[in-house]
């Protein structure tokens, strides 16, 4: 039995905001589901499998699928809930792709959400992911995770705080052009970033992703069905889930991440020898602006510890040599467990040419999207315009 | 100042404070916790490449083989990274929001394993990569087999 070739036929997301007290969690999901169904010109009757998930501790709901499946009108459909901290949306998509590729389902709906305005404190719980007994005893969170990563990156690369600020300014310039993005700062400068509140050196408040209430959804079909549903399918060329968890804690290697490993795996399988030429848009989950430097290197766009030079030379941006996170990325919008689905939605829009104000110029033959979570777990997706 | 909780309109939202006590079994890590109570840091060693890991792991995550050898890691180590938290952050053991005065450091121990700890030196400008640090323990009667049995790491 061989896997079916699959395509994303519909995408949807809410406008992301710091607070959505006007809706409950299920209603928030319904907004994204309705948008994805409308985009694919399908109804819930067409859907035969639903995969959904959020980072449960950051919501406070246990087994939320029991509530949300009926509220989005999906009772009786096959499927299940996924859970994997910030990577949740990544495993939601990967599982949805697996279900469609199995040939058992014709219209698979993936939906993820996070309503961080309801339990912002839970986000700071952190720590326990790698080893509850040990790392759970330290006040670890994404902020401290990236403080340590960035401290080590600066030591190895010799880049300065100014370079870190340049990354943040670039991300904001992209976010200003994205109608769905949450954090848009019209007058942000390198100086303002460098003078912002220090959280844990060298991480300043503006370097970190915000807390977000938002949801996103995609619909996936096997090849034959996809061609009937849409004339703009986004083909899913490959995907790879790579977990790290307690295998490498931050104390062991401050640069520990599975992103490079996952990319090398996918590039080999898909014949990618020159990522800069063969991949035309990038939506890479960077929880802190400073992570973008290392991620650019890990995906193969720069030599190790040299990515900061690209920002010094002004080579990263929507119309630049390296269109990295044209949506503004995660430092603009972070409904944490849902964020990877937002990355896949944004990468799909780039491939279709539908990203409007933040569309990367030219034909986007391939786009790469990723999920990130814990202390370095990744899911990588390679999307393609044509088979 | 820590922010006070905002008042809620009960018709629009509800507040649900949950207090749950978890009791997690330590399993093979009990040996490590017991050593901490005795003022020792011990690590498991991979039989393939000799890498030592703290906290211990029953299986080497990279080579997928059982780790049966335990190695004493000594009382000193070299500083790898250090950072100080400048904002109130949750103590994930208790849920308490509090300020943390001591920097968190990553240390490479004499025995080769790497681990996290708190540092006695609160001025991070005085902390340099590679500098030697020494463990300062709680009195034996106060130790509970946890990370904070080591009060902090002191520059030598």
Interface residues (C-beta under 8 A of the other chain):
Chain A: X21 X60 X121 X124 X125 X126 X127 X128 X131 X132 X133 X134 X135 X136 X137 X138 X139 X140 X141 X143 X144 X147 X148 X151 X152 X155 X197 X198 X199 X200 X201 X246 X247 X248 X249 X250 X251 X252 X253 X254
Chain B: X12 X13 X16 X18 X24 X26 X29 X33 X53 X54 X55 X57 X61 X62 X80 X81 X82 X83 X84 X85 X86 X87 X89 X90 X91 X92 X93 X95 X97 X100 X104 X106 X107 X114 X115 X116 X124 X129 X146 X147 X148
